[in-house]
Amino acid sequence: MGFTIERKREIHRRRHRKAKIAKLKAKYLAATNKAEKEKIAAKIKRLSFYVELPTGK
């Protein structure tokens, strides 16, 4: 029984992390100065090291 509860927690953590990274990516693209972008990039890397940073146009 304990397995299903832990699995649900794991799924919840993954979904929450994915949503948070999506919000941070949007903030990163909207950021205007370099210092702000670096701060947001550090937060993204802290959450998940392998996430690619978006390239703004």
MMTF fields as JSON, N, C-alpha, C and O atoms, coordinates in Angstrom:
{
  "mmtfVersion": "1.0.0",
  "mmtfProducer": "UNKNOWN",
  "numBonds": 227,
  "numAtoms": 228,
  "numGroups": 57,
  "numChains": 1,
  "numModels": 1,
  "chainsPerModel": [1],
  "groupsPerChain": [57],
  "chainIdList": ["A"],
  "bondAtomList": [4, 2, 8, 6, 12, 10, 16, 14, 20, 18, 24, 22, 28, 26, 32, 30, 36, 34, 40, 38, 44, 42, 48, 46, 52, 50, 56, 54, 60, 58, 64, 62, 68, 66, 72, 70, 76, 74, 80, 78, 84, 82, 88, 86, 92, 90, 96, 94, 100, 98, 104, 102, 108, 106, 112, 110, 116, 114, 120, 118, 124, 122, 128, 126, 132, 130, 136, 134, 140, 138, 144, 142, 148, 146, 152, 150, 156, 154, 160, 158, 164, 162, 168, 166, 172, 170, 176, 174, 180, 178, 184, 182, 188, 186, 192, 190, 196, 194, 200, 198, 204, 202, 208, 206, 212, 210, 216, 214, 220, 218, 224, 222],
  "bondOrderList": [1, 1, 1, 1, 1, 1, 1, 1, 1, 1, 1, 1, 1, 1, 1, 1, 1, 1, 1, 1, 1, 1, 1, 1, 1, 1, 1, 1, 1, 1, 1, 1, 1, 1, 1, 1, 1, 1, 1, 1, 1, 1, 1, 1, 1, 1, 1, 1, 1, 1, 1, 1, 1, 1, 1, 1],
  "groupList": [{"groupName": "MET", "atomNameList": ["N", "CA", "C", "O"], "elementList": ["N", "C", "C", "O"], "formalChargeList": [0, 0, 0, 0], "bondAtomList": [1, 0, 2, 1, 3, 2], "bondOrderList": [1, 1, 2], "singleLetterCode": "M", "chemCompType": "L-PEPTIDE LINKING"}, {"groupName": "GLY", "atomNameList": ["N", "CA", "C", "O"], "elementList": ["N", "C", "C", "O"], "formalChargeList": [0, 0, 0, 0], "bondAtomList": [1, 0, 2, 1, 3, 2], "bondOrderList": [1, 1, 2], "singleLetterCode": "G", "chemCompType": "PEPTIDE LINKING"}, {"groupName": "PHE", "atomNameList": ["N", "CA", "C", "O"], "elementList": ["N", "C", "C", "O"], "formalChargeList": [0, 0, 0, 0], "bondAtomList": [1, 0, 2, 1, 3, 2], "bondOrderList": [1, 1, 2], "singleLetterCode": "F", "chemCompType": "L-PEPTIDE LINKING"}, {"groupName": "THR", "atomNameList": ["N", "CA", "C", "O"], "elementList": ["N", "C", "C", "O"], "formalChargeList": [0, 0, 0, 0], "bondAtomList": [1, 0, 2, 1, 3, 2], "bondOrderList": [1, 1, 2], "singleLetterCode": "T", "chemCompType": "L-PEPTIDE LINKING"}, {"groupName": "ILE", "atomNameList": ["N", "CA", "C", "O"], "elementList": ["N", "C", "C", "O"], "formalChargeList": [0, 0, 0, 0], "bondAtomList": [1, 0, 2, 1, 3, 2], "bondOrderList": [1, 1, 2], "singleLetterCode": "I", "chemCompType": "L-PEPTIDE LINKING"}, {"groupName": "GLU", "atomNameList": ["N", "CA", "C", "O"], "elementList": ["N", "C", "C", "O"], "formalChargeList": [0, 0, 0, 0], "bondAtomList": [1, 0, 2, 1, 3, 2], "bondOrderList": [1, 1, 2], "singleLetterCode": "E", "chemCompType": "L-PEPTIDE LINKING"}, {"groupName": "ARG", "atomNameList": ["N", "CA", "C", "O"], "elementList": ["N", "C", "C", "O"], "formalChargeList": [0, 0, 0, 0], "bondAtomList": [1, 0, 2, 1, 3, 2], "bondOrderList": [1, 1, 2], "singleLetterCode": "R", "chemCompType": "L-PEPTIDE LINKING"}, {"groupName": "LYS", "atomNameList": ["N", "CA", "C", "O"], "elementList": ["N", "C", "C", "O"], "formalChargeList": [0, 0, 0, 0], "bondAtomList": [1, 0, 2, 1, 3, 2], "bondOrderList": [1, 1, 2], "singleLetterCode": "K", "chemCompType": "L-PEPTIDE LINKING"}, {"groupName": "HIS", "atomNameList": ["N", "CA", "C", "O"], "elementList": ["N", "C", "C", "O"], "formalChargeList": [0, 0, 0, 0], "bondAtomList": [1, 0, 2, 1, 3, 2], "bondOrderList": [1, 1, 2], "singleLetterCode": "H", "chemCompType": "L-PEPTIDE LINKING"}, {"groupName": "ALA", "atomNameList": ["N", "CA", "C", "O"], "elementList": ["N", "C", "C", "O"], "formalChargeList": [0, 0, 0, 0], "bondAtomList": [1, 0, 2, 1, 3, 2], "bondOrderList": [1, 1, 2], "singleLetterCode": "A", "chemCompType": "L-PEPTIDE LINKING"}, {"groupName": "LEU", "atomNameList": ["N", "CA", "C", "O"], "elementList": ["N", "C", "C", "O"], "formalChargeList": [0, 0, 0, 0], "bondAtomList": [1, 0, 2, 1, 3, 2], "bondOrderList": [1, 1, 2], "singleLetterCode": "L", "chemCompType": "L-PEPTIDE LINKING"}, {"groupName": "TYR", "atomNameList": ["N", "CA", "C", "O"], "elementList": ["N", "C", "C", "O"], "formalChargeList": [0, 0, 0, 0], "bondAtomList": [1, 0, 2, 1, 3, 2], "bondOrderList": [1, 1, 2], "singleLetterCode": "Y", "chemCompType": "L-PEPTIDE LINKING"}, {"groupName": "ASN", "atomNameList": ["N", "CA", "C", "O"], "elementList": ["N", "C", "C", "O"], "formalChargeList": [0, 0, 0, 0], "bondAtomList": [1, 0, 2, 1, 3, 2], "bondOrderList": [1, 1, 2], "singleLetterCode": "N", "chemCompType": "L-PEPTIDE LINKING"}, {"groupName": "SER", "atomNameList": ["N", "CA", "C", "O"], "elementList": ["N", "C", "C", "O"], "formalChargeList": [0, 0, 0, 0], "bondAtomList": [1, 0, 2, 1, 3, 2], "bondOrderList": [1, 1, 2], "singleLetterCode": "S", "chemCompType": "L-PEPTIDE LINKING"}, {"groupName": "VAL", "atomNameList": ["N", "CA", "C", "O"], "elementList": ["N", "C", "C", "O"], "formalChargeList": [0, 0, 0, 0], "bondAtomList": [1, 0, 2, 1, 3, 2], "bondOrderList": [1, 1, 2], "singleLetterCode": "V", "chemCompType": "L-PEPTIDE LINKING"}, {"groupName": "PRO", "atomNameList": ["N", "CA", "C", "O"], "elementList": ["N", "C", "C", "O"], "formalChargeList": [0, 0, 0, 0], "bondAtomList": [1, 0, 2, 1, 3, 2], "bondOrderList": [1, 1, 2], "singleLetterCode": "P", "chemCompType": "L-PEPTIDE LINKING"}],
  "groupTypeList": [0, 1, 2, 3, 4, 5, 6, 7, 6, 5, 4, 8, 6, 6, 6, 8, 6, 7, 9, 7, 4, 9, 7, 10, 7, 9, 7, 11, 10, 9, 9, 3, 12, 7, 9, 5, 7, 5, 7, 4, 9, 9, 7, 4, 7, 6, 10, 13, 2, 11, 14, 5, 10, 15, 3, 1, 7],
  "groupIdList": [1, 2, 3, 4, 5, 6, 7, 8, 9, 10, 11, 12, 13, 14, 15, 16, 17, 18, 19, 20, 21, 22, 23, 24, 25, 26, 27, 28, 29, 30, 31, 32, 33, 34, 35, 36, 37, 38, 39, 40, 41, 42, 43, 44, 45, 46, 47, 48, 49, 50, 51, 52, 53, 54, 55, 56, 57],
  "secStructList": [7, 2, 2, 2, 2, 2, 2, 2, 2, 2, 2, 2, 2, 2, 2, 2, 2, 2, 2, 2, 2, 2, 2, 2, 2, 2, 2, 2, 2, 2, 7, 7, 1, 2, 2, 2, 2, 2, 2, 2, 2, 2, 2, 2, 2, 2, 2, 7, 6, 6, 7, 7, 7, 7, 7, 7, 7],
  "xCoordList": [0.814, 0.0, 0.859, 0.502, 1.965, 2.805, 3.401, 3.734, 3.533, 4.12, 3.283, 3.828, 1.962, 1.113, 1.136, 1.088, 1.207, 1.249, 2.558, 2.567, 3.66, 4.959, 5.007, 5.566, 4.425, 4.39, 3.595, 4.0, 2.478, 1.676, 2.444, 2.362, 3.192, 4.013, 5.078, 5.339, 5.686, 6.714, 6.137, 6.74, 4.99, 4.329, 3.984, 4.173, 3.48, 3.142, 4.381, 4.33, 5.496, 6.741, 7.192, 7.595, 7.119, 7.539, 6.672, 7.179, 5.357, 4.441, 4.629, 4.598, 4.822, 5.028, 6.335, 6.381, 7.388, 8.681, 8.567, 9.124, 7.849, 7.675, 6.939, 7.308, 5.898, 5.131, 5.98, 5.931, 6.759, 7.592, 8.668, 8.952, 9.267, 10.292, 9.686, 10.322, 8.469, 7.794, 7.578, 7.777, 7.171, 6.971, 8.29, 8.356, 9.346, 10.647, 11.204, 11.867, 10.942, 11.385, 10.692, 11.315, 9.401, 8.662, 9.222, 9.359, 9.551, 10.149, 11.511, 11.867, 12.271, 13.602, 13.511, 14.307, 12.551, 12.389, 11.917, 12.248, 11.147, 10.621, 11.618, 11.441, 12.658, 13.632, 14.365, 14.656, 14.651, 15.261, 16.769, 17.512, 17.225, 18.663, 19.364, 18.725, 20.667, 21.474, 21.467, 21.432, 21.5, 21.522, 20.255, 20.308, 19.132, 17.859, 17.827, 17.351, 18.341, 18.375, 19.277, 18.945, 20.407, 21.323, 20.696, 20.878, 19.96, 19.298, 18.243, 18.153, 17.455, 16.423, 17.062, 16.577, 18.147, 18.844, 19.391, 19.365, 19.881, 20.389, 19.269, 19.479, 18.085, 16.944, 16.552, 16.244, 16.567, 16.214, 17.223, 16.839, 18.494, 19.536, 19.474, 19.813, 19.048, 18.916, 17.79, 17.896, 16.715, 15.593, 15.934, 15.656, 16.54, 16.879, 18.073, 17.995, 19.166, 20.429, 20.394, 21.088, 19.606, 19.636, 18.669, 18.592, 17.945, 16.99, 17.738, 18.659, 17.328, 17.924, 17.293, 16.074, 18.141, 17.618, 17.091, 17.719, 15.951, 15.392, 16.241, 16.86, 16.255, 16.976, 15.969, 15.064, 16.129, 15.222, 15.58, 16.737, 14.582, 14.815, 14.659, 14.817],
  "yCoordList": [-1.206, 0.0, 1.272, 2.261, 1.248, 2.43, 2.848, 4.015, 1.877, 2.164, 3.161, 4.07, 2.998, 3.875, 5.304, 6.254, 5.461, 6.806, 7.487, 8.653, 6.756, 7.328, 7.649, 8.67, 6.784, 7.022, 8.284, 9.069, 8.488, 9.69, 10.937, 11.968, 10.845, 11.976, 12.29, 13.453, 11.243, 11.421, 12.091, 13.011, 11.633, 12.221, 13.677, 14.533, 13.959, 15.335, 16.228, 17.345, 15.738, 16.512, 16.809, 17.93, 15.8, 15.997, 17.021, 17.897, 16.908, 17.837, 19.256, 20.214, 19.391, 20.706, 21.317, 22.5, 20.508, 20.976, 21.412, 22.439, 20.635, 20.952, 22.276, 23.086, 22.492, 23.738, 24.918, 25.988, 24.729, 25.806, 26.179, 27.362, 25.191, 25.461, 26.205, 27.099, 25.85, 26.546, 28.017, 28.888, 28.298, 29.685, 30.443, 31.598, 29.783, 30.44, 30.695, 31.708, 29.789, 29.995, 31.212, 31.997, 31.364, 32.524, 33.807, 34.811, 33.78, 34.944, 35.257, 36.42, 34.2, 34.35, 35.064, 35.957, 34.67, 35.298, 36.747, 37.579, 37.047, 38.397, 39.32, 40.538, 38.752, 39.562, 40.506, 40.17, 41.693, 42.701, 42.823, 42.948, 42.789, 42.976, 41.647, 40.648, 41.66, 40.45, 39.89, 38.672, 40.743, 40.289, 39.507, 38.483, 40.001, 39.328, 37.958, 36.978, 37.906, 36.635, 35.627, 34.444, 36.077, 35.18, 34.621, 33.449, 35.469, 35.044, 33.972, 32.971, 34.186, 33.22, 31.926, 30.832, 32.059, 30.878, 30.031, 28.802, 30.68, 29.949, 29.164, 28.034, 29.759, 29.064, 27.845, 26.783, 28.011, 26.907, 25.771, 24.605, 26.108, 25.086, 24.399, 23.221, 25.118, 24.53, 23.49, 22.465, 23.761, 22.824, 21.577, 20.452, 21.798, 20.671, 21.065, 21.97, 20.383, 20.742, 20.574, 21.299, 19.637, 19.292, 20.094, 19.857, 21.02, 21.814, 22.808, 23.492, 22.872, 23.826, 25.202, 25.33, 26.219, 27.572, 28.046, 27.806, 28.712, 29.201, 30.343, 31.099, 30.45, 31.543, 32.582, 32.283, 33.792, 34.872, 35.474, 35.447, 36.015, 36.629, 38.112, 38.799],
  "zCoordList": [0.0, 0.0, 0.0, -0.641, 0.702, 0.798, -0.534, -0.741, -1.442, -2.739, -3.531, -4.156, -3.509, -4.311, -3.786, -4.568, -2.492, -1.926, -2.306, -2.698, -2.188, -2.552, -4.038, -4.439, -4.853, -6.301, -6.615, -7.473, -5.939, -6.164, -5.756, -6.424, -4.659, -4.231, -5.271, -5.578, -5.808, -6.827, -8.077, -8.63, -8.507, -9.679, -9.408, -10.272, -8.219, -7.849, -7.883, -8.399, -7.334, -7.338, -8.763, -9.075, -9.623, -11.021, -11.73, -12.431, -11.545, -12.221, -11.697, -12.469, -10.396, -9.808, -10.323, -10.662, -10.38, -10.883, -12.344, -12.732, -13.151, -14.57, -14.751, -15.602, -13.951, -14.035, -13.579, -14.186, -12.512, -11.994, -13.001, -13.189, -13.649, -14.653, -15.835, -16.391, -16.226, -17.331, -16.985, -17.831, -15.747, -15.32, -15.308, -15.729, -14.82, -14.773, -16.172, -16.398, -17.108, -18.489, -19.095, -19.81, -18.808, -19.317, -18.72, -19.419, -17.418, -16.771, -17.38, -17.568, -17.685, -18.266, -19.619, -19.91, -20.428, -21.738, -21.622, -22.467, -20.579, -20.394, -19.697, -19.702, -19.102, -18.359, -19.308, -20.456, -18.791, -19.644, -19.44, -20.414, -18.207, -17.989, -17.704, -17.372, -17.84, -17.716, -16.291, -16.112, -15.294, -13.9, -13.555, -12.874, -14.029, -13.769, -14.451, -13.877, -15.687, -16.412, -15.711, -15.645, -15.19, -14.493, -13.216, -12.884, -12.511, -11.28, -11.576, -10.865, -12.621, -12.999, -13.513, -13.225, -14.27, -14.79, -13.644, -13.712, -12.599, -11.44, -10.759, -10.319, -10.673, -10.071, -10.907, -10.367, -12.233, -13.113, -12.953, -12.856, -12.928, -12.789, -11.428, -11.316, -10.399, -9.074, -9.056, -8.383, -9.8, -9.853, -10.662, -10.245, -11.821, -12.681, -13.525, -14.356, -13.306, -13.944, -15.465, -16.177, -15.966, -17.384, -18.245, -19.45, -17.675, -18.43, -19.322, -18.876, -20.575, -21.52, -21.31, -21.197, -21.259, -21.131, -22.471, -23.502, -22.472, -23.742, -24.296, -23.547, -25.615, -26.244, -26.7, -27.479, -26.217, -26.568, -27.904, -28.324, -28.566, -29.882, -29.81, -30.819]
}
